Amino acid sequence: MESQLDPETLDQIQVLLRQLRNFGIGLVQPWRLYQLAILTGCLAFGQVISLLITARMNTWMRSLEGRPKWQLRLLLLINQRIRSIAFVLVAWTLVLVMRETTWPSRSYLIGLVAELATAWLLISIATRLLKNQSLRRVLRWGAWVFVTLNILGLTEFAATVLDDFAVDIGSVHISLLMILKTVVVLVALFAGARILSMAAARRIDKIDDISPSMKVLSVKALQLTVYSVALIVGLQTVGFDMTSLTVLSGAIGLGLGFGLQKVVSNLVSGIILLLDKSIKPGDVISLGDTFGWISSLGARYVSVLTRNGTEFLIPNEDLITNRVVNWSHSSDLVRLDIHFGVSYSSDPHEVKRIAAAAPLSVDRVISTPAPVCHVTGFGDSAIDFILRFWIRDPTKGLTNVRGNVYLALWDALQAADIEIPFPRRDVRLLTDIPPQPAQDQKPGSASSF
């Protein structure tokens, strides 16, 4: 393991320390002090501009309606950085003016700070577009450090120092510089891969000729390909030996075989569900006591949203091995049945006609196929019927449309004076019964109480 700095690196550090000492001594020169005072004035100017504009811009942005989301987000980013933008603008203005009216050395410090502030501001705005907070933070700080070292001319020196802290494992040379480069490059490539995959997913989602399940499969395959390419390119960019991954691949395969059987089973089941198109986003399914519509298909689970707002995450394997009722697999046409009975004094032919017409007054009931009503039997106290009707929007619920049809049927039967029977019991009180004579008892027998 190499952990000590070589003499050449020590000499570079001493040179850097001398330059920093000379720069610090130079700060007490009159024109350096003037430049520090000018930079302080630029900061104060930026603070004043921020106080004057930020509140007014917030009020103006709240009044905007119908604007695209990316425009509103960009305006918010700008509003949050009014102070930095004002500082950069006034600093560069002073640099240009001073370079035209005096020697370049008189504005060197202001130009250096303005260049650093501009780079930091652009990086802050660019990385803010990333939604992942951890990814955004790593990429932002890595870019800030790299740009700062590059502007100050310390890139080669920092690379030399970081490369001296290294560990040799066989033929693999792992240095601190390599680790930092790997992290920054992979984060940047993964950020680009995420933006690319999201843009491609939006385009695929707009294609009407592709089924929903194939859209999900295409997006998952695209994401796997893009992230895999980003990983390989990132490792090769920093000089990582890809042949050393063979042992890691074998270990991962062994782990998948023993410890990740359920995970692999759910992944394979998810691919099967996407390929056979048995379920897709928007389908209404029943699995056990769970009834709802599929909101999304994941690599490991399917998200099912119920009518009461509860979201169930069902493993893909359960949808393969268990019995699933898909109410909208090949067609969104769903038939519902309700049972009822009428008294024997009613005309069953008239009841069939009235009952078949009643569901059509409900908005969600369709007229083709038309509702039908059939006699199912003669009960103890009622003629039994079944009323069948069809809907095309099971995602809006089944219980509510059944309830509306029941109410429509009740109103239709009441309007026709058709009685819906219910069990009745009569209780008779017998009060005029003569008393029964007591039976003669034999002598010696026991009395009865």
VOMILUM-218256 format. One record per residue (C-alpha): residue number from 0; residue in one letter; x, y, z. Coordinates in Angstrom, 1 decimal, decimal comma, padded with zeros to 4 digits. Layout:
# VOMILUM-218256
 pos code     c1     c2     c3
 NUM    a      X      Y      Z
...
***
This chain:
# VOMILUM-218256
 pos code     c1     c2     c3
   0    m  000,0  000,0  000,0
   1    e  001,4  003,4 -001,0
   2    s  000,5  006,1  001,4
   3    q  003,6  008,4  001,5
   4    l  004,2  011,3 -000,8
   5    d  007,2  011,1 -003,1
   6    p  009,9  013,9 -003,1
   7    e  008,5  015,4 -006,3
   8    t  005,1  015,8 -004,8
   9    l  006,6  017,3 -001,7
  10    d  008,4  019,9 -003,8
  11    q  005,2  020,8 -005,6
  12    i  003,5  021,3 -002,2
  13    q  006,3  023,6 -001,0
  14    v  006,0  025,6 -004,2
  15    l  002,2  025,9 -003,7
  16    l  002,7  027,0 -000,1
  17    r  005,1  029,7 -001,3
  18    q  002,7  030,9 -003,9
  19    l -000,1  031,1 -001,3
  20    r  002,2  033,0  001,0
  21    n  003,1  035,4 -001,8
  22    f -000,5  035,8 -002,7
  23    g -001,4  036,6  000,9
  24    i  001,3  039,2  001,1
  25    g  000,1  040,7 -002,2
  26    l -003,3  041,2 -000,7
  27    v -002,0  044,0  001,5
  28    q -001,0  045,9 -001,6
  29    p -003,1  049,0 -002,2
  30    w -004,7  047,9 -005,4
  31    r -005,4  044,4 -004,0
  32    l -007,2  046,0 -001,1
  33    y -009,1  048,2 -003,5
  34    q -010,2  045,1 -005,4
  35    l -011,3  043,4 -002,2
  36    a -013,3  046,6 -001,3
  37    i -014,8  046,5 -004,8
  38    l -015,8  042,9 -004,4
  39    t -017,4  043,7 -001,1
  40    g -019,4  046,4 -002,8
  41    c -020,5  044,0 -005,5
  42    l -021,8  041,6 -002,8
  43    a -023,7  044,5 -001,1
  44    f -025,1  045,5 -004,5
  45    g -026,3  041,9 -005,1
  46    q -028,0  041,8 -001,7
  47    v -029,8  045,0 -002,4
  48    i -031,0  043,8 -005,8
  49    s -032,2  040,6 -004,2
  50    l -034,2  042,4 -001,6
  51    l -035,8  044,6 -004,3
  52    i -036,6  042,0 -006,9
  53    t -037,2  038,6 -005,2
  54    a -040,5  039,5 -003,5
  55    r -041,9  041,2 -006,6
  56    m -040,9  038,3 -008,8
  57    n -042,6  035,8 -006,4
  58    t -045,8  037,8 -006,7
  59    w -045,5  037,9 -010,5
  60    m -044,9  034,1 -010,8
  61    r -048,0  033,3 -008,7
  62    s -050,0  035,2 -011,3
  63    l -048,8  033,1 -014,2
  64    e -051,3  030,5 -015,4
  65    g -051,1  027,9 -018,2
  66    r -047,3  028,2 -018,5
  67    p -045,3  025,0 -019,0
  68    k -043,8  023,5 -015,9
  69    w -040,2  023,8 -017,1
  70    q -040,6  027,5 -017,6
  71    l -042,0  028,0 -014,1
  72    r -039,1  025,9 -012,7
  73    l -036,6  027,9 -014,5
  74    l -038,1  031,2 -013,3
  75    l -038,0  029,8 -009,7
  76    l -034,3  028,9 -010,1
  77    i -033,5  032,4 -011,3
  78    n -035,5  034,0 -008,6
  79    q -033,7  032,0 -005,9
  80    r -030,3  033,2 -007,3
  81    i -031,0  036,9 -007,9
  82    r -028,2  037,9 -005,5
  83    s -025,6  035,7 -007,3
  84    i -026,7  036,8 -010,7
  85    a -026,5  040,5 -009,8
  86    f -023,0  040,0 -008,3
  87    v -021,7  038,2 -011,4
  88    l -023,2  040,9 -013,7
  89    v -021,8  043,9 -011,8
  90    a -018,4  042,1 -011,3
  91    w -017,9  041,4 -015,0
  92    t -019,1  044,9 -015,9
  93    l -016,4  046,4 -013,6
  94    v -013,7  044,0 -014,9
  95    l -014,5  045,1 -018,5
  96    v -014,4  048,8 -017,6
  97    m -011,2  048,5 -015,6
  98    r -009,4  046,6 -018,2
  99    e -010,2  049,4 -020,7
 100    t -009,2  052,2 -018,4
 101    t -006,3  050,8 -016,3
 102    w -003,7  048,0 -016,2
 103    p -004,9  044,3 -016,2
 104    s -003,3  043,7 -012,9
 105    r -005,5  046,2 -011,3
 106    s -008,6  044,0 -012,0
 107    y -007,0  040,5 -011,8
 108    l -008,5  039,6 -008,4
 109    i -012,0  040,8 -009,5
 110    g -011,8  038,9 -012,7
 111    l -010,7  035,7 -010,9
 112    v -013,6  035,9 -008,4
 113    a -016,1  036,8 -011,2
 114    e -014,9  033,7 -013,2
 115    l -015,3  031,5 -010,2
 116    a -018,7  032,9 -009,3
 117    t -020,0  032,5 -012,8
 118    a -018,9  028,9 -013,0
 119    w -020,4  028,1 -009,6
 120    l -023,7  029,8 -010,6
 121    l -024,0  027,9 -013,9
 122    i -023,3  024,6 -012,1
 123    s -025,8  025,3 -009,4
 124    i -028,5  026,0 -012,0
 125    a -027,7  023,0 -014,2
 126    t -027,6  020,5 -011,4
 127    r -030,8  021,8 -009,9
 128    l -032,7  020,3 -012,8
 129    l -031,9  016,9 -011,4
 130    k -034,7  015,5 -009,2
 131    n -032,6  013,0 -007,2
 132    q -031,2  015,0 -004,3
 133    s -028,2  012,8 -003,5
 134    l -027,2  012,6 -007,2
 135    r -027,6  016,3 -007,5
 136    r -025,4  017,0 -004,5
 137    v -022,6  014,7 -005,5
 138    l -022,5  016,1 -009,1
 139    r -022,7  019,7 -007,9
 140    w -019,8  019,4 -005,4
 141    g -017,7  017,4 -007,8
 142    a -018,2  020,0 -010,5
 143    w -017,5  022,9 -008,2
 144    v -014,2  021,4 -007,0
 145    f -013,1  020,5 -010,5
 146    v -013,9  023,9 -012,0
 147    t -012,3  025,7 -009,1
 148    l -009,1  023,8 -009,4
 149    n -009,1  024,3 -013,2
 150    i -009,6  028,1 -012,9
 151    l -006,9  028,3 -010,3
 152    g -004,5  026,2 -012,4
 153    l -004,2  023,5 -009,7
 154    t -005,7  020,5 -011,6
 155    e -002,4  018,7 -012,3
 156    f -001,1  019,3 -008,8
 157    a -004,2  018,0 -007,2
 158    a -004,2  014,9 -009,5
 159    t -000,6  014,2 -008,6
 160    v -001,3  014,4 -004,8
 161    l -004,4  012,3 -005,0
 162    d -002,7  009,7 -007,2
 163    d  000,0  009,2 -004,5
 164    f -002,6  007,8 -002,1
 165    a -003,1  004,4 -003,6
 166    v -003,5  000,7 -002,9
 167    d -002,2 -002,0 -005,2
 168    i -004,2 -005,2 -005,2
 169    g -002,4 -007,5 -007,6
 170    s -002,3 -005,8 -010,9
 171    v -005,1 -003,4 -010,0
 172    h -004,0  000,1 -008,9
 173    i -006,6  001,9 -006,9
 174    s -005,9  005,5 -006,0
 175    l -007,9  008,2 -004,4
 176    l -007,8  010,1 -007,6
 177    m -009,3  007,1 -009,4
 178    i -012,1  006,7 -006,8
 179    l -013,0  010,4 -007,1
 180    k -013,0  010,3 -010,9
 181    t -015,1  007,2 -010,8
 182    v -017,7  008,7 -008,5
 183    v -017,9  012,0 -010,5
 184    v -018,0  010,3 -013,9
 185    l -020,6  007,7 -012,9
 186    v -022,8  010,2 -011,3
 187    a -022,6  012,4 -014,3
 188    l -023,3  009,5 -016,7
 189    f -026,1  008,2 -014,5
 190    a -027,7  011,7 -014,5
 191    g -027,5  011,9 -018,3
 192    a -028,8  008,3 -018,6
 193    r -031,8  009,2 -016,3
 194    i -032,6  012,3 -018,3
 195    l -032,3  010,3 -021,6
 196    s -034,5  007,4 -020,3
 197    m -037,2  009,8 -019,0
 198    a -037,3  011,6 -022,3
 199    a -037,5  008,4 -024,2
 200    a -040,2  007,1 -021,9
 201    r -042,4  010,1 -022,5
 202    r -042,0  009,6 -026,3
 203    i -042,9  005,9 -026,0
 204    d -045,9  006,7 -023,9
 205    k -047,3  009,0 -026,6
 206    i -047,2  006,2 -029,3
 207    d -050,8  004,9 -029,6
 208    d -049,9  001,9 -031,7
 209    i -048,1  000,2 -028,8
 210    s -050,1 -001,6 -026,1
 211    p -049,6 -000,4 -022,5
 212    s -047,7 -003,6 -021,5
 213    m -045,3 -003,3 -024,4
 214    k -044,7  000,4 -023,5
 215    v -043,7 -000,6 -020,0
 216    l -041,5 -003,4 -021,3
 217    s -039,8 -001,1 -023,8
 218    v -039,2  001,5 -021,2
 219    k -037,7 -001,1 -018,8
 220    a -035,5 -002,5 -021,5
 221    l -034,3  000,9 -022,5
 222    q -033,5  001,9 -018,9
 223    l -031,5 -001,3 -018,4
 224    t -029,6 -000,7 -021,6
 225    v -028,8  002,9 -021,0
 226    y -027,7  002,4 -017,4
 227    s -025,6 -000,6 -018,3
 228    v -023,8  001,4 -021,1
 229    a -023,3  004,3 -018,7
 230    l -021,7  002,0 -016,1
 231    i -019,4  000,3 -018,6
 232    v -018,4  003,6 -020,3
 233    g -017,8  005,2 -016,9
 234    l -015,6  002,4 -015,6
 235    q -013,6  002,3 -018,8
 236    t -013,2  006,1 -018,8
 237    v -011,4  006,1 -015,5
 238    g -009,2  003,2 -016,5
 239    f -010,9  000,4 -014,6
 240    d -009,9 -003,1 -015,7
 241    m -013,1 -004,7 -016,8
 242    t -011,6 -008,2 -016,6
 243    s -011,5 -007,9 -012,8
 244    l -015,3 -008,0 -012,9
 245    t -015,4 -011,7 -013,8
 246    v -014,9 -012,8 -010,2
 247    l -017,6 -010,3 -009,0
 248    s -020,0 -011,6 -011,7
 249    g -019,5 -015,2 -010,4
 250    a -020,2 -014,1 -006,8
 251    i -023,3 -012,2 -007,9
 252    g -024,5 -015,3 -009,8
 253    l -024,0 -017,5 -006,7
 254    g -025,8 -015,0 -004,5
 255    l -028,7 -014,9 -007,0
 256    g -028,9 -018,7 -007,0
 257    f -029,1 -019,1 -003,2
 258    g -030,3 -015,9 -001,5
 259    l -032,2 -014,0 -004,1
 260    q -034,6 -016,6 -005,4
 261    k -037,7 -014,6 -004,6
 262    v -036,3 -011,5 -006,1
 263    v -035,3 -013,3 -009,3
 264    s -038,7 -015,0 -009,5
 265    n -040,5 -011,7 -009,2
 266    l -038,2 -010,2 -011,9
 267    v -038,8 -013,1 -014,3
 268    s -042,6 -013,0 -013,5
 269    g -042,7 -009,3 -014,3
 270    i -041,1 -009,9 -017,7
 271    i -043,6 -012,7 -018,4
 272    l -046,5 -010,5 -017,4
 273    l -045,3 -007,8 -019,8
 274    l -044,8 -010,3 -022,6
 275    d -048,0 -012,2 -022,4
 276    k -050,1 -009,0 -021,8
 277    s -052,3 -010,7 -019,3
 278    i -052,4 -007,5 -017,2
 279    k -051,5 -004,0 -018,1
 280    p -051,8 -000,5 -016,6
 281    g -055,4  000,5 -016,3
 282    d -056,8 -003,0 -016,0
 283    v -059,3 -003,8 -013,2
 284    i -058,4 -007,0 -011,4
 285    s -059,5 -009,0 -008,4
 286    l -056,9 -011,0 -006,4
 287    g -058,3 -012,5 -003,2
 288    d -059,9 -009,7 -001,2
 289    t -058,1 -007,0 -003,3
 290    f -060,1 -005,3 -006,0
 291    g -058,8 -002,3 -007,9
 292    w -057,1 -001,1 -011,0
 293    i -053,4 -001,4 -011,9
 294    s -051,7  001,9 -011,6
 295    s -048,1  000,8 -012,5
 296    l -046,1 -002,3 -013,4
 297    g -042,7 -002,5 -011,6
 298    a -039,8 -004,8 -011,9
 299    r -040,6 -006,6 -008,6
 300    y -044,3 -005,8 -007,9
 301    v -047,5 -004,5 -009,4
 302    s -049,2 -001,5 -007,8
 303    v -053,0 -002,0 -007,4
 304    l -055,1  001,1 -006,4
 305    t -058,4  000,4 -004,7
 306    r -061,5  002,6 -004,6
 307    n -060,8  003,7 -001,0
 308    g -057,4  005,0 -002,0
 309    t -055,4  002,1 -000,6
 310    e -052,5  001,0 -002,8
 311    f -051,4 -002,6 -002,7
 312    l -048,0 -003,7 -003,9
 313    i -048,5 -007,2 -005,1
 314    p -045,4 -009,3 -006,0
 315    n -045,3 -010,4 -009,6
 316    e -045,0 -014,0 -008,7
 317    d -048,4 -013,9 -007,0
 318    l -050,0 -012,7 -010,2
 319    i -048,5 -015,7 -012,1
 320    t -049,2 -018,5 -009,6
 321    n -052,6 -017,4 -008,2
 322    r -056,0 -017,0 -009,7
 323    v -056,5 -013,4 -010,9
 324    v -059,8 -012,0 -012,2
 325    n -059,1 -009,4 -014,9
 326    w -062,3 -007,5 -015,5
 327    s -060,9 -005,7 -018,6
 328    h -058,4 -008,2 -020,1
 329    s -059,7 -008,5 -023,7
 330    s -062,6 -006,1 -023,4
 331    d -063,7 -003,3 -021,1
 332    l -067,3 -004,6 -021,3
 333    v -068,4 -005,8 -017,9
 334    r -071,8 -007,5 -017,0
 335    l -073,3 -007,1 -013,6
 336    d -076,2 -009,0 -012,1
 337    i -078,7 -008,1 -009,3
 338    h -081,4 -010,4 -007,9
 339    f -084,8 -009,3 -006,7
 340    g -088,4 -010,8 -006,2
 341    v -092,0 -009,6 -006,5
 342    s -095,2 -010,8 -005,1
 343    y -097,3 -013,5 -006,8
 344    s -100,1 -010,9 -007,5
 345    s -097,8 -009,2 -010,0
 346    d -097,7 -010,0 -013,7
 347    p -094,2 -011,4 -014,4
 348    h -094,3 -010,3 -018,1
 349    e -094,8 -006,7 -017,0
 350    v -092,2 -007,0 -014,3
 351    k -089,6 -008,2 -016,9
 352    r -090,4 -005,3 -019,2
 353    i -090,2 -002,7 -016,4
 354    a -087,0 -004,1 -014,9
 355    a -085,2 -004,3 -018,2
 356    a -085,9 -000,6 -018,8
 357    a -085,0  000,7 -015,3
 358    p -081,1  000,4 -015,6
 359    l -081,1  002,7 -018,7
 360    s -081,8  005,7 -016,5
 361    v -078,4  005,2 -014,9
 362    d -075,6  007,1 -016,7
 363    r -073,0  004,4 -016,6
 364    v -075,2  001,6 -017,9
 365    i -074,9  001,1 -021,7
 366    s -077,8  000,4 -024,0
 367    t -075,9 -002,1 -026,3
 368    p -076,0 -004,8 -025,1
 369    a -079,4 -004,0 -023,7
 370    p -080,3 -004,9 -020,1
 371    v -082,3 -008,2 -019,8
 372    c -084,4 -009,6 -017,0
 373    h -085,2 -013,3 -016,5
 374    v -087,4 -015,4 -014,1
 375    t -085,1 -017,6 -012,0
 376    g -087,7 -019,5 -009,9
 377    f -090,8 -019,5 -007,8
 378    g -089,9 -018,9 -004,1
 379    d -091,9 -019,4 -001,0
 380    s -093,3 -015,9 -001,0
 381    a -092,0 -014,2 -004,2
 382    i -091,3 -014,7 -007,9
 383    d -087,5 -014,5 -008,2
 384    f -085,9 -012,5 -011,0
 385    i -082,3 -011,7 -012,2
 386    l -081,6 -008,4 -013,9
 387    r -078,4 -008,2 -016,0
 388    f -076,9 -005,0 -017,4
 389    w -073,5 -003,9 -018,9
 390    i -071,0 -001,1 -018,2
 391    r -067,7 -000,1 -019,9
 392    d -066,0  001,7 -017,0
 393    p -065,2 -000,8 -014,2
 394    t -062,4  001,5 -013,0
 395    k -065,1  003,8 -011,6
 396    g -066,4  001,0 -009,3
 397    l -069,0 -001,7 -009,3
 398    t -070,8 -001,3 -006,0
 399    n -071,9  002,3 -006,7
 400    v -073,4  001,4 -010,1
 401    r -075,2 -001,6 -008,6
 402    g -076,7  000,7 -005,9
 403    n -077,9  003,2 -008,5
 404    v -079,6  000,4 -010,5
 405    y -081,2 -000,9 -007,4
 406    l -082,7  002,6 -006,7
 407    a -083,8  002,9 -010,4
 408    l -085,5 -000,5 -010,1
 409    w -087,2  000,4 -006,8
 410    d -088,6  003,6 -008,3
 411    a -089,9  001,8 -011,4
 412    l -091,6 -000,9 -009,4
 413    q -093,1  001,6 -007,0
 414    a -094,5  003,6 -009,9
 415    a -096,2  000,5 -011,3
 416    d -097,6 -000,6 -007,9
 417    i -095,6 -003,8 -007,9
 418    e -094,9 -005,1 -004,5
 419    i -091,6 -006,4 -003,3
 420    p -092,6 -009,0 -000,7
 421    f -090,8 -009,5  002,6
 422    p -091,4 -012,1  005,4
 423    r -094,4 -011,6  007,6
 424    r -095,4 -013,3  010,8
 425    d -098,8 -013,0  012,6
 426    v -099,0 -013,6  016,4
 427    r -102,5 -014,6  017,8
 428    l -103,2 -014,3  021,5
 429    l -105,8 -016,9  022,7
 430    t -107,7 -015,5  025,9
 431    d -111,1 -017,3  025,9
 432    i -109,9 -020,9  026,5
 433    p -111,9 -022,7  029,3
 434    p -109,7 -024,1  032,1
 435    q -108,9 -027,8  031,8
 436    p -110,1 -030,1  034,8
 437    a -107,4 -031,6  036,9
 438    q -106,9 -035,3  036,3
 439    d -107,8 -037,7  039,2
 440    q -104,8 -038,9  041,0
 441    k -104,5 -042,3  042,5
 442    p -104,0 -042,6  046,3
 443    g -100,4 -042,6  047,3
 444    s -099,1 -041,1  044,1
 445    a -096,8 -038,1  044,1
 446    s -098,2 -034,6  043,5
 447    s -097,3 -032,9  040,3
 448    f -096,2 -029,3  040,5
***
